[in-house]
Amino acid sequence: MITPDNADPAAYLRALWSKDQRRREAIIEAIKSEYIRGDRDDLLGSTIDMLVDNAARRRNANLPHGHDNRRYGIGMLLVAPSGAGKTTALREAFRNHPAFPNFGGAGWCPLISIGAPSPCTLRQLAMRILDQFDYDTERELRENAAWRRVHLQMREQNILFLHIDDLQHVLHQAGEEEMQKIRDTLKDLMTSADWPVHIILSGMPDLVPFVAHDRQLRRRLRYIAFADLSVAHDGEVINDAVKKLVETSGLKLDLDADVDLIGRLFHAASYQFGLSIEIVGDAIENALLRNEGTLTLEDFAVVYGSRTLQPATQNPFVANLWSTVDTSLLRSKTEEQKPESAPAKAGGKLGRDKRPS
């Protein structure tokens, strides 16, 4: 029996591509992997810097540095609606920060990043974290034992930072008593005298009242909310991004002079940054498949229609009264494709041999 190598499970699919297809796919990959920076990235970076600096400081300046003389953890809460690009922005910030070597690859990293499954209990959240440590998660552990093991593994693997994405999944089936247990668990991670951890939380805006309910947790967090796009504030950034991506693709932007592409794009994306860039990438892909050398408004309309099944009258790229169209049906592919049962791999598995000396 032949066992396929799953290190590159899609290799056989690429082997089917023609020469022209390989060229086109290389362009599409380059476009869809391009990260578009905005003002929000600077705020995100400076807040992460604050956490990193705090993690390096002594609790008692009169005593030497050591694991038991580090300041208690603080945290960050990033909230925004679906499609804003929260997860992508955080991963980009983590990858480019010198405090997080090997993030997203093999080898030790002081940060682990997990996505809360949906639905999720406090115990399941602990088991997902343990999975990042190569811990045998097939073993049945009670909730308190699972979190005790998380604490031990954090210290064993020299983990200083924990990112939990989509934390709202843990709240969906939780009553008030369970919610307080979640808050207490987060506080316990940050205020452990022996091994304090700095926490980065991200998710939907309903996380704000969740943390605000607990004064101790509330004061330990710093808050960032990604604002909705506006043509006045963000139009130039997105317009430049469109031009840059079109140039990378080798296409020519072919639009009537009176077409308000940015206004229509923002409305189609429900004024969310990440979804706007996603639509642009998909429209360019559609244009490359047409193979006529141009990117037109029709490419944007085709992409929107294929993802919503809405008629032309409800398509903001072709409708006359486009600003009145309800675009809430369109969801970000990033949100749609988030794993429900597998961890969001970040720093790679952290086997015991990967802890720095």
Residue pairs with C-beta under 8 A, 6 or more apart in sequence:
14 22
14 25
17 25
24 288
24 289
27 248
27 249
27 250
27 288
28 281
28 284
28 285
28 288
30 248
31 245
31 248
31 249
31 281
31 284
31 285
32 281
32 285
34 244
34 245
34 248
35 88
35 92
36 237
36 238
36 241
36 277
38 234
38 237
38 273
40 89
40 224
40 226
40 227
40 273
41 89
41 92
41 93
43 224
44 78
44 89
44 90
44 93
44 224
45 93
45 97
47 76
47 222
47 224
48 76
48 93
48 94
48 97
48 99
48 200
50 74
50 222
51 74
51 75
51 76
51 161
51 198
51 200
51 222
52 97
52 99
52 198
54 71
54 73
54 74
54 198
55 70
55 71
55 73
55 160
55 161
55 198
57 70
57 71
58 65
58 69
58 70
58 71
59 69
59 70
59 71
59 72
60 69
63 69
67 155
67 194
67 195
68 193
68 194
70 196
71 196
72 190
72 191
72 196
72 220
73 189
73 190
73 191
73 192
73 196
73 197
73 198
73 199
73 220
74 190
74 198
74 220
74 221
74 222
75 186
75 190
75 198
75 199
75 200
75 201
75 220
75 221
75 222
76 199
76 200
76 201
76 221
76 222
76 223
76 224
77 201
77 202
77 207
77 208
77 211
77 221
77 222
77 223
77 224
78 86
78 89
78 90
78 200
78 201
78 202
78 203
78 224
78 225
78 226
79 86
79 202
79 203
79 204
79 205
79 207
79 208
79 223
79 224
79 225
79 226
80 86
80 204
80 205
80 225
80 226
80 272
81 204
81 205
81 228
81 270
81 272
82 204
82 272
82 331
82 332
82 335
83 269
83 270
83 272
83 274
83 275
83 278
83 330
83 331
83 332
83 334
83 335
84 226
84 272
84 273
84 274
84 275
85 226
85 272
85 273
85 274
85 275
85 277
85 332
85 334
86 165
86 202
86 203
86 226
86 274
87 115
87 165
87 202
87 334
87 338
87 344
88 274
88 334
89 226
89 274
90 113
90 163
90 165
90 200
90 202
91 104
91 113
91 346
94 100
94 103
94 104
94 111
94 113
94 163
94 346
95 103
95 104
97 103
99 110
99 111
100 109
100 110
100 111
100 161
100 347
101 107
101 108
101 109
102 108
102 109
102 347
102 348
103 109
103 111
103 113
103 346
103 347
104 345
104 346
104 347
104 348
105 347
105 348
106 348
107 348
107 354
108 157
108 158
108 347
108 350
108 354
108 355
108 356
109 346
109 347
109 348
109 350
110 158
110 159
110 160
110 161
111 159
111 160
111 161
111 162
111 163
111 346
111 347
112 129
112 132
112 159
112 161
112 162
112 163
112 346
112 347
112 350
113 162
113 163
113 165
113 344
113 346
113 347
114 125
114 128
114 129
114 132
114 162
114 163
114 164
114 165
114 343
114 344
114 346
115 128
115 164
115 165
115 166
115 338
115 339
115 343
115 344
116 125
116 128
116 164
116 165
116 166
116 167
116 168
116 169
116 170
117 124
117 128
117 169
117 339
117 340
117 341
118 166
118 169
118 172
118 340
119 169
119 172
119 173
120 128
120 169
120 170
120 172
121 143
121 170
121 173
122 143
122 147
122 170
122 178
122 181
122 182
122 185
123 141
123 142
123 143
123 146
125 164
125 170
126 141
126 143
126 146
126 147
126 149
126 150
127 137
127 141
127 146
128 343
129 150
129 153
129 162
130 137
130 146
130 149
130 150
130 153
131 137
131 343
132 343
132 345
132 346
132 347
132 349
132 350
133 153
133 156
133 157
133 349
133 350
134 349
134 350
134 351
134 352
135 149
135 153
141 149
147 185
147 188
150 189
151 189
151 192
151 195
153 159
154 162
154 189
154 195
154 197
155 194
155 195
156 352
156 355
157 350
157 352
157 354
157 355
158 355
158 356
159 197
159 350
160 197
160 198
161 197
161 198
161 199
161 200
162 189
162 197
162 198
162 199
162 200
163 199
163 200
163 201
163 202
163 346
164 199
164 200
164 201
164 202
165 202
165 203
165 338
165 344
166 202
166 203
166 204
166 338
167 201
167 202
167 203
167 207
168 203
168 204
168 206
168 207
168 210
169 203
170 182
171 179
171 182
171 206
171 207
171 210
174 182
179 210
179 213
180 214
183 210
183 211
183 213
183 214
183 217
186 199
186 201
186 217
187 214
187 216
187 217
187 220
189 196
189 197
189 199
190 196
190 197
190 198
190 199
190 220
201 207
201 211
201 221
205 225
208 223
208 225
211 217
211 218
211 221
212 218
226 273
228 270
228 271
228 272
229 238
229 266
229 269
229 271
229 272
229 273
229 276
230 266
230 271
231 262
231 263
231 266
234 266
234 273
235 262
235 266
238 262
238 265
238 266
238 276
238 277
239 262
241 277
241 280
242 253
242 261
242 262
242 265
242 280
243 253
245 280
245 281
245 284
246 252
246 253
246 284
246 295
249 284
249 287
249 288
249 295
250 293
251 284
251 287
251 288
251 293
251 294
251 295
252 293
252 294
252 295
253 294
253 295
254 294
254 295
254 296
255 261
255 296
255 297
256 297
259 297
261 297
261 300
263 322
263 323
264 297
264 300
264 316
264 317
264 322
265 276
265 279
265 280
265 300
266 276
267 316
267 322
267 323
267 325
267 327
268 276
268 279
268 300
268 304
268 316
268 317
268 327
268 330
269 275
269 276
269 278
269 279
269 327
269 330
270 327
270 328
270 330
272 332
274 332
274 334
275 330
275 332
278 332
278 333
278 334
279 300
279 303
279 304
282 303
282 307
283 295
283 299
283 300
283 302
283 303
284 295
284 299
286 299
286 302
286 303
287 294
287 295
287 296
287 299
290 299
297 317
297 318
298 317
298 318
300 317
301 312
301 315
301 317
301 318
304 310
304 315
304 316
304 317
304 330
305 312
305 315
307 330
308 314
308 315
308 327
308 329
308 330
310 325
310 329
312 318
312 319
313 319
314 325
314 326
315 322
315 325
316 322
316 323
316 325
316 327
319 325
338 344
348 354
